[in-house]
Amino acid sequence: MRPLSLRTAGFTDSVIRRMTRISNKYGAINLSQGFPDFDPPKEITNHLAEIANVGPHQYAITWGAQNFREALAKKHSHFTGLPIDADRNIVVTCGSTEAMMAAMMTVVNPGDKVVIFSPFYENYTADTILTGAEPIYIPLVPPTFSFDANLLEDAFRNGAKALVLCNPSNPCGKVFTREELQTIADIVIKYDGYVITDEVYEHIVYAPHKHVYISTLPGMWERTISCSSLSKTYSITGWRLGYVIAPERIIERVKKVHDFLTVGAAAPLMEAATVGLCFPDSYYADLQAHYTHMKQLFCDGLKNFGLTFTDPQGAYYVLLDVSKYGVKDDLHFCEWLAEHVGVGAVPGSCFFREDVHHLIRFHFAKRDDTLNAALDRLSELDSKAKGYKGYDINTQHKL
């Protein structure tokens, strides 16, 4: 038979989702795939119950129900100060995953080059390859995860057309400063490029850090395709409600791409979630306080065990350094961890272009009792790791 697509020949399944299956297999506490184990706001779920009886149950407008887009436009305008128009600047998608794919297909041609900061969420490379483009990786250097502006400019000087910006960043929790964003903006404007943002953690930022939307910087609204979703902000990752916000010239093309990718997002879920988009500022302050508490609880526990990890500025992930256990294969170590320690994690190598095998990713979007149970199991990591092949307590690899 004739061979299948060469473009996708190198694809594997998502390592993140695979670790959820492995966690389930061993009954491990799943701190791998980033979804919470607490309920969404009651206002949203109660409204969903009402919608189940009265609808809508049929297709909404392809690019999103009118009232949903109007509520989203009002919310985004409030937080960015930009005059977002519900009809001209928004397309609602099936999660931010589709939003990123639609944005990439709108901007990039086969053969173009796309800049991706490393570490990165695994979908970005796949999106780039699926569009026929070439990824160019710029390292974010620990422990501050800063980048070399000269390397970034070299990438655009050598033909890069777009840059993917995850801010706050998954997996390292970096929140880009205004100065860093201005550096990116200056280079992108100089070389007439685009920025495709992933801002799903925009409201999960830890003091004193602040989230700045790069689209608000001078000259960047015209060349920014902002992607986000309701998944993390309202704890509804399974609802798959995402969106693209961009200038009308770009959105008109996104509408067409989206129409042929998925037709439209789920009408009853958009209707139910609209109430969340209308929450007052106090909701977002409470959300930040909630995640700050979870971060403190989990990170303090890791610190008490003498473990080395990144201190996230935003999002809800930590990268744990496991080099002292002699880890050479982080995927194997994560499988061992799920089976023998009872905690699920993601191998860091799936996030890095560089040869990194000494980091694993945990997330802490969990109830206190779940985090305390996970920490109780991790308290035995040192003793149990003595049975792990390749264990060497004296081997150190600094972040």
Secondary structure, 3 states (H helix, E strand, C coil): CCCCCCCCCCCCCCHHHHHHHHHHHHCCEECCCCCCCCCCCHHHHHHHHHHHHHCCCCCCCCCCCHHHHHHHHHHHHHHHCCCCCCCCCEEEEEHHHHHHHHHHHHHCCCCCEEEEEECCCCHHHHHHHHCCCEEEEEECECCCCECCHHHHHHHHHCCEEEEEEECCCCCCCCCCCHHHHHHHHHHHHHCCCEEEEECCCCCCECCCCCCCCHHHCCCCHHHEEEEEECCCCCCCHHHCEEEEECCHHHHHHHHHHHHHHCCCCCHHHHHHHHHHHCCCHHHHHHHHHHHHHHHHHHHHHHHHCCCEECCCCECCEEEEECHHHCCCCHHHHHHHHHHHHCEECEEHHHCCCCCCCCEEEEECCCCHHHHHHHHHHHCCHHHHHCCCCCCCCCCCCCC
